[in-house]
């Protein structure tokens, strides 16, 4: 058994324990006590738990994981039907890893119908006057009406997929236009990224870059950089547009060159390094998945391939060896030292369910060549 497989086995054991612990509820973050906060499928993060269940099922073949994942997808169907807490752009996080994953694994038509319905909800967030997908809030919202955020790049695969499944070019067209907007305004000249950008919702005129989670408006929030790495790589996967791969590579090199000696990044690349500075293990896990995706598109002669590949391997190895709960058999989370929002003090050094998901996806990529549920 390889090192990666041992880490997956540990994750599967903990996840099986968590199925009973969570009892149909959804984990979000811990908050200083190593105990996951649970909710009744009303957070933007709930899809990650379902994704973990599907990955564990595909690795083990254990029906326990399959049945729990299917029950979760049923819950997502109810959430969609009731339009509960869906007034944001994180629809891809919710439904790519739940209903779309079930379709990919089982070819379940009901699951496909749910996933396509979710894509329609995301499509409604397209603002044609501004030329972007609005991140948060209702149309015309005084603060968020003109806001995009870099996280949205990981929601776009749901639209690309819906376009392929239905033959309707609108889904892909919107995804491409939003990718272009993000590439132009969220990516800075030094290959770092803004977390968020504001536009005039009436005409799409650029106003300013900023942050909601980072140290300052001009700093580099590490999880945002990671979203960019993986998001542009996935847009390349769907479109074949080489400039998206080049953008992903640039962002990955920026990230790789700033990884601390122990392999897991701090919460913001520009935050003052001090004793006890918070890290974000989830950022390292997301970036590793993105880097592994990038490497899969490069040939051996590419000058950046080795840097990006080594950074991905070093990140996952460090997460497993130094930041995982492998030596804690009763732990609920898979990796420690994730940060939800250091800026406001919400779960600044805790378990995060998205961190657990991307950690497991990275392990599955390395051990089994599994690429998650972002594309078929």
N, C-alpha and C positions, 0 to 999 in steps of 0.2 A: 504494500500500500504506500502510495506517495505521500509526501508532506501535505500536498493540497487535499488529497482524499481524506487524510486524517482530520484535517480542519473541517471538511464538509461533513464527515461522520459526526463530529462534535456538534456542528450546527443542527444536524438532523435530530439528534437526541434532544437537544434543548427545545427545538421547535415542537417536537412531539409532546414534551412536557408542557409547553406553552399552550397547546391546543386545549388541554384540560384546564390549565390555569385561567385562560382568557374566557373560556366558556361562551364562545360565539361573539364576544366583543372584539374590538380592534385596538391594538397597541399603537401609541403615538410617540411619546418620549418619556423618559424618567425625569425626575426633577430633584436630584440630590439624594435619592434614597435607593437607587438601583432597582426600582419597581416601576414597571411601565404604567403610565396613565392609560386607561381604557375608555373607549367611547363606542357608541352605537352607530357606527358608520356615518359620521358627520364631519370628519376632518379630511383635509387634502391628502393626508398620508396613508389612508387606509388601504390603498392598492398594494403598497409594499408588503404588507403582511400576507396578502393573497399571493403575491409573486413568490415569496419565500416558501409558502405551502406548495406551489406548483413546482418550484425547483427541487424541493425535497422529495416530492412524489416522483419526478423524473429520474432523480438519482437513485432512490431506494426501491421504487416500485411498490411501496407500502400504501395500501388502500386508505389507511388512516389519513394521510395527507391529502389524497384525492378527494375524499368525502368532505373534509374540512374546507378545502378550496372550493368545491362545488357549492357548499352551503354559503360561503362568502360571496360567490358570484350571484347567487339568488338574492342576497342582501343588496348587492349593487344594482340588480334589476329593480328592486323595490325603490331604491334611492333614486334611480333614474325616472321611474314612473311617477314618483311624488315630487320630482324636481327639488330634492332636499340638499341644500348647501352645495349647489352647483353654479353659483354666480361668480365664477372665477375661471382662470385658464388652466387649472391643474387637472382637467378632465382626462388628459392622456396618462398622467400618473395613476389615476384611479382605475381607468378601464383598460389600458394596455396590459396591465399586469394581472387583471382579473378576468373579465369576459373575453378579451382578445386572446389571452393566454389559453383559456379553456378551448376556444375555437382552434387554436394552433395545435393543441395536444389531442383533443378528442373529436374535432370537426363537429362540434355541437352547434346546430343551427340556431337554437335559442340564444346561446352565448354570442354568436355572431350578430344576431339581431340587436342584442343589448349594446355590443361594442359599436355598431354602426349608428345606433340611436345616440350614443354618447358623442360620437364624432359630429353629429348634427348639432348637439348642444354647444360643442366647442366652436363650430363654424359660425354660430350666432354671435360670437364675440368679435368677429371680423368687423372692423370699422372702415368702410370703403373711403370715406372722406379723408381719414388720416392715413390709411394704408397700413394698418397693423391690427394685430389681435390684442384687445385690451386685457390687461392682466387681471385686475381686480375690480370689483364693484359693478354697479349697473351703468348702462350707457348714459353719458352725460354727467357722471359723478364729478363733483367739483374738484376733488383732489386726484382721483384715479382715472378720470375719463380719457386722459391722454398718455397713460403710463404703459410702457412695456417693461418686462423684466427678463433677464437672461434665462431664467428657469424654463421659460416657455419653449425653448428649443427641444426639450425632452418631451413636450406634449405634442409636438408636430408629427411624430411618427404615426399617431392615431389618424391624422388627416391623410397622410401619404397612403397609409394602408387602406383607408376607406375609399380613396380614389381608385386604388388597384382593384378592390373588391367590387365596386359598383360601376366602374367605367365612367363615372362622373368627374370631369376634369376640374370642377370647382374646388374640390378638396385639395388637390395637389397645387392648384394655382394659388390658393390662399397660403398654403404652407410655404411655397417658394417665395412669395412676396414678403411674408413675415421673416423668413430666413434672410432675405436680401436686406430688409430694414435693420435687422439685428446685426448683420455683418457690417453694415455701413456705420451704425451709430453706437453699438455697444462695444465694438472692438476698437481699442485705441491704437495709436500709431506705434506704440512700443510693444504691442501684442498682449497687453493686459486688457481687462474688460471693466466696463461699468456694470453694476448690478441692475440699474434701472435707467430708463431714459424717458423724458417727457416731450410730448408733441402737442401742437395745437390740434385739437380734435376736429376742427372744421376744415383744415387744409393740409394737415400733416407737417406743418413747419416745425423744424427742430427747435426745442427750447433749451434743454440742458440735460446733462447726465447727472446721476446721483446714486444714492444707495438707500436701502431700507435696513440692511443687515450688516453692512461693512463698517470699518473703523471711521472713515470719512467718505465724503462724496467722491474724492479723487483717489481713494485707496483701492487695493485689489482684494476684495473678499474672496477667500480661497474657494468656497463652495460655488460661487458664481463663476469663477474661472473654470472649475471642473465641469459645471453644466455646459459651458461653452465648448470645451474640448469634446465632450461626448455628443452634444447636440449637433455641432457642425459635421462631425464624423458620420452621424446617422443621416443627416440631410444629403451628404455625399452618397451614402449607401443607396438611398432612394432615387436620387437624381442623376448620379454620375457626373455632376458638375465639379470639375477639378478644383475650382477656387474654394469650394467648401472644405475639401480635404486639405488644401494648403492652409486655410484659416485654422482648421483643427490642429494641424501640425505646429503652426506658430504659437498657438495658445498652449499646446502641450509642452513645447520647448521652454516657454516662459515658466510654466509650472515646475517642470523637471529640474530646471537650474536653481530652483529656490526651495527644494525639499531639504529639511533639516537633517542633521547627521543620523538621527534615529529613525528617519524614514516616514514620519507622519507630520503633515503640515500644521502650522498654527492657524488660527481662525481667520486671520487677515495677514496678507504678506507685508503690509505696512504698519501693523500694530507694533508698538514698542515691545521688544523681547525683554521680558522681566521674569524673575522667579515665579513659577506658577502660572505663566501665561497659558490661556486656554488654547487647546488644539481643536481641530475638527477632523476626526477620523473619517467622518462621512465624506468629506471633501476628497481625502486620499482615496477612498474606495471608489467614488464616482469617477475621479480622474483616471484611476487604474483601468476601469472598464473602458473608458474612452480611449485611452492609449492603446489598449489591446485591440480595440476596434480599428484604430488607425493603422497599427502594425500589420493587421490582416490585409490592408490595401496597398502596402508598400512592397517594392522589390528589394532584393539584397543589395543592390547598388545605391539605394537611397541614402544620402549622407546623414539623415536624421533618424534612420531606423533604429540604430543601436542605442542612441541616447534615450529615445522614447520607450523602447522595449525594456531597457534596464531600469528605467524609472518606474515602469508599471510593475515589474517583478519585485523591485525593492520595496515599493509601497505595499503590495499584498503580503510579502514576506514579513515586513515590519508590523503590519496590522495583526497578522496571525501570531507572531512570536511575542510581541510586546504590548499589544493593545486589545487582544481578544480575551475572551473568558474561558479559554480552553482548560485552564487549571481551576475553574470554578463550576463544578458539575451542576449546581443548583441555580446558576445565574439565569436571569430571564433574557438578557441581551447577548448579542454575539460579539460586539466590539464596544469598548469603553471610549471615553474621551471624545464623544461627538458633541457638537454645539448646535443647538437650535438657533438661539439668538443671544450672543454675548452682549450685544448692544443694549438689550433691554433686560438682561439677566434671566431669560427664560431658558431653562435647561442648558446652561452654558458649558457643562462638563458631564455629559450623561449618555445614556443610550438614546439612539434615534432609530426608528424603525427603517427609515430609508438608508441609513448607514449600514444596518444589518443586511438589508436586501442587496445593496451594491457590493458589499463584501462577499456575500455568498455567490452573487453573479460572477464576480471576478474569479473566485475559486473554481466555479464551474467552467468558466472559460479556459482556465489553465489546466484543469484535470480532465475535462471531457469535451472541450471545444464547443460547449454550449454558449449561445450568444444572447441569452435572455429572451424577452418577449417583445422587443421593439420592432422587429421585422421578421418576416417568414423567410 
